[in-house]
Amino acid sequence: MYSPFQEYNYADVRDRQYLLTLHKHAKKVNLDVDRYNQLRDSIAQTEYDLKRLRDPLQLQLPIQHLNSQYPISSSQEKDSGSKE
């Protein structure tokens, strides 16, 4: 049977209440919500770019350090030696 009522989820209710409060307060203090959202998006994009640039692959670690994490077994050494 179809029910017109949805079960409330705390996270959804919290987010909706936050947005309602933000817009109500923004209206009182003449805050440009569109500009605010643009600034928040640009901050998020910049943080993402910084995180991506600090990725360990971008740090160009020495090869010995990288190889020490994944030691080659003796059977793999024999296989790689025969291919050369």
C-alpha positions as CSV (number, residue, x, y, z in Angstrom):
1,M,0.0,0.0,0.0
2,Y,1.2,3.5,-0.8
3,S,2.0,5.8,2.1
4,P,2.2,9.5,1.6
5,F,4.5,9.8,4.6
6,Q,8.2,9.3,4.4
7,E,10.4,8.1,7.2
8,Y,12.5,10.9,8.5
9,N,16.3,10.6,8.4
10,Y,18.2,12.6,11.0
11,A,20.9,13.8,8.5
12,D,18.2,15.0,6.0
13,V,16.3,16.8,8.6
14,R,19.4,18.5,10.0
15,D,20.5,19.6,6.5
16,R,17.1,21.0,5.7
17,Q,16.9,22.8,9.0
18,Y,20.4,24.2,8.4
19,L,19.4,25.5,5.0
20,L,16.2,27.1,6.3
21,T,18.0,28.8,9.1
22,L,20.8,30.0,6.7
23,H,18.4,31.5,4.2
24,K,16.3,33.1,7.0
25,H,19.4,34.7,8.5
26,A,20.8,35.6,5.1
27,K,17.6,37.5,4.3
28,K,17.9,39.5,7.6
29,V,21.5,40.5,7.0
30,N,21.3,40.9,3.2
31,L,23.7,38.1,2.4
32,D,24.0,37.2,-1.2
33,V,23.4,33.4,-1.0
34,D,24.4,32.8,-4.6
35,R,27.7,34.5,-4.1
36,Y,28.2,32.6,-0.8
37,N,27.6,29.3,-2.7
38,Q,30.1,30.3,-5.4
39,L,32.7,31.0,-2.8
40,R,32.1,27.7,-1.0
41,D,32.4,25.9,-4.3
42,S,35.7,27.6,-5.1
43,I,37.0,26.7,-1.7
44,A,36.0,23.1,-2.1
45,Q,37.6,23.0,-5.6
46,T,40.9,24.5,-4.2
47,E,41.0,22.1,-1.3
48,Y,40.5,19.2,-3.7
49,D,43.3,20.4,-6.0
50,L,45.7,20.8,-3.0
51,K,44.8,17.3,-1.9
52,R,45.4,15.9,-5.4
53,L,48.7,17.7,-5.7
54,R,49.9,16.3,-2.3
55,D,49.3,12.8,-3.5
56,P,52.2,10.5,-2.7
57,L,52.6,9.7,-6.4
58,Q,53.2,13.3,-7.1
59,L,56.0,13.5,-4.5
60,Q,58.4,11.5,-6.7
61,L,59.7,9.3,-3.9
62,P,62.9,7.4,-4.4
63,I,62.5,4.1,-6.2
64,Q,64.2,2.2,-3.3
65,H,61.5,3.5,-0.9
66,L,58.7,2.4,-3.2
67,N,60.2,-1.1,-3.8
68,S,60.7,-1.7,-0.1
69,Q,56.9,-1.7,0.3
70,Y,56.5,-4.6,-2.2
71,P,59.5,-6.9,-2.0
72,I,60.1,-9.2,-5.0
73,S,60.0,-12.9,-4.3
74,S,62.8,-15.1,-5.5
75,S,60.6,-16.7,-8.2
76,Q,59.8,-13.2,-9.6
77,E,63.5,-12.3,-9.6
78,K,64.2,-15.5,-11.7
79,D,61.4,-14.6,-14.2
80,S,62.5,-11.0,-14.6
81,G,66.2,-12.1,-15.0
82,S,65.3,-14.5,-17.8
83,K,63.4,-11.8,-19.8
84,E,66.4,-9.4,-20.0
